[in-house]
Structure formats: C-alpha cells, structure tokens
Amino acid sequence: MLEKLFTSGIRADIMSLLFNNPEEKFYVREIARLTNKNASGIKRELDKLEQMDLVISEREGNLKYFKVNRNSSLFPELKGLIAKSLGVPGALKSVLKALDAKAAFIHGPYVEDPNLPSLDLFVVCDSNNIGKTLDDVEKRFGREIRYTIMSQAEYKTIKKSGERSVKKLLSAKKILLLGRL
C-alpha cells in the first residue's frame, strides 16, 4: 500500500489539499488550478486514490467532485503525517489557497524562530470563512495564529496610500505563502 501511496508529486499535492480541507469537495479543474498541475494528471491520480478508498467522489450536475474519505482507516494517520510534513506554513498555504486568498504571509518573531508557540499572519482575501479554518490549523498544530485579513479593495487602497505601517510590514522579513505583494 505505501509504495502505491507515495509514488507521485501530483498525488502528494492532491493529498495535501484534500487532507488539509477534509470538509471541502473539489472538482478536477479546481484541484488543477489550486495545485498548478495538469488536469489530466490530477484526474489520473484522483482515480488511483479513489481505488485505494482514500478519496470519494460524487456527481452534482455535470461536475464530479472529490473529497477525502474520512471513513478510511488510514485517514487519521495520513492527516497527521501530511500535517507534520508540511508544517504550519504548508498547512496554511494549502487552506488559504482553497479559500481563494490572493496573498498571504507570516511575519513577526516566528520568521526567525519557528518553534515559537504563536505566529502572525497577514491575508488578502474576500472570503469570510477564514476564521474557522485558521482555528482548525491552530488546534492541529497547537499554535496561536494572530491574523489580519483585508479584502483586495482594502489592501489596494491602503498600499497606494503609502501608509508607513504598511510599508514597514511589507518590507519586513516574512515567509511568503501566496501571491505577490
């Protein structure tokens, strides 16, 4: 089973997305966009994961959606393994991509010392669902996540204004998770 499970980089990206968002369902082209991979390769790997009973699918209209099989006996162990292999930044990147965040970065003391019990996160996103998702990441990793969320319009306005605090934040050392600043 293990040799079948870890044979592809595409499969690892799919598993990372699905296992970090177990409540969500995605269609093939959406997964391809979120992982920056070819849709045909995504479909092939999803079919293999479905044969291994790690992923389930359901049809809604013309679309076939895929999500992680939470009833699989391997689900808890794989979820933990994927979380540990990605670390907090990888998990945040994965969940923020799924929420269609446009830009995100970690800043503050965590950048210098990733063993700290908390981190500061800045996110540019128009979604209102981020709080619950970040709570889940906090629980999974046992770290406090202090976050600032701005809509795209708000971010553009504040960036254009040249406000000193924003310039300082954008020029400080950071771990870029998504997008361009």
N, C-alpha and C positions, 0 to 999 in steps of 0.2 A: 504493500500500500504506500509506504513512504517514497519508494522510487517513482511511483506514479504521481505522487503529490507534488514533489519539488523538482520538476523537470523543465520548467519554463519560466522565464522572466515575466511574460504576459500573464501567466497563471498567478504568479506571486502578486502582481499589481491588482488583478481582479479580486483575489482573496483579501488583500489589504483593504480594498474599497468595501467589499461586501461584509467582511467580518467587523470592520470599524463602524458600519452603519447597518446593524442587524435588523432594524425596524423598517428600513427602506427597501424599495424594489426599483430596479433599473432595467431599461431596455438596452439592447446591444449597442446601438449607436451612441447612446448616452454614456455607457461604460467606455466606449472607444474614445469619446471626447474627453471624459474625465481622466483617463489614463494616458492619453496621447498615443494610442495604439491603433492598429488597423482593425476595422470592424470584423473582417473575415477571421482573423486570428483570435479575436475576442470570442466570436461565436463558437469556433472550434474548441477553445478552452472551456467555455461555459458548458458545452455538451459533455466534455470529459468530466468536469466537476459534478454535473448532474448525474452521470452514470455512477460516480463514486458516492452519490447520495449526500454530497456536501452543499449542493445548491438545488433549489427547487424553482420551477417556472410556472407561470400562469398566463393565460391569454386574456387580454382586455381589448376587444375590438380587433384591430389589425396588428396590435403590438403584443409581443411576447416579453413579459417581464421576468427578471431573475432576482432572487434574493437568497441569502444564506439559509440553509436548513437548520434552524435552531434545535430541531429534534434529533439531529445526528449525534451519535455517541461521541464523536470527535469534536463537536462544536466548542465546548468549554476549553479544552486543551489547545485547540488551534487558535481560538480567540486570544488566549493568554500568550501563546507563542508569537503570534503576529504582533500583538501589542508590545511585547518585550523587544522584538527585533526592530520595530520601528522607533521605539522610544516615544517620548512626549511630542517632539516636533513632527515626527512622521505621522502619528495618530492625528494631531491637529491638522496637518496638511490634508490628510485624507478626508476628514469630516468636513473641513471648510470647503474643499473642492466640491463635495457632494451638495453643500448648501449654496453653491454658486457664488462664493466670495470672490471678489475681484482682486483683492490684495490682502496680505496678512503677514505680520512679522512678530517675532518675540524680541523684546527689548529689556533693558534693565540688568540687574545683577546676575540673572540666570544665564545670560550670554557668556559670562566669564566663568561661572560655576554651575554646571547643570545638575549638581547634587543638592541644590537648594530646594526647600520644601514648597516654594511658590515661584510663579513666573508672571510676567506682564505681557499681555498680548494686545496687539492693535489689529483691527479687522475693518476692511472696507467691504460692506455687503448691504444689500437691500432687504435681506431676509429677516424675519422676526423670530425665527426658530433657533437662533444660535445659543441662547442661554441654556436651554435644556441639554443640548448636545455637548456644550462645554462642561456642564455639570457631570455628565456621564464620563467624560475624559478625566475630570478631576477625581472621581471615585475610582476609576480603573487604575490610575497611577498614584493615587494618594498625594496629589499636589494641588495646592490652591492656584487657580487661574484667575488673575485680575485682568479684566478685559475692557477695552474701549472699542465700541462699534460705531462706525459712521456710515451713513448712506453715501453712495457715489457722488450725488449732488453736493452734499455737505462737505465731503472730502475735497472735491474740486474747488469749491468756494474758499475753504479755509487754506488750501495750498496756494491758491492765487493771491490771497491776502498777504502772504509773506509773513504771517504771524511768527514771532520769534520762537515761541514754544514749539510750534510745529516744525520749523526749520531745525531746531535743536534735536527734536525727536527723530526726524528723518535723516539727519547726518550722524546720529549716534551709532555705535556698534550694535548690530542686530543679527538675528537669524531669520532670513527671508524665507517664508513658507510658500507664498503665492504672489503672482503678479509683479508689476513694476511700480515703483513709487516715483 
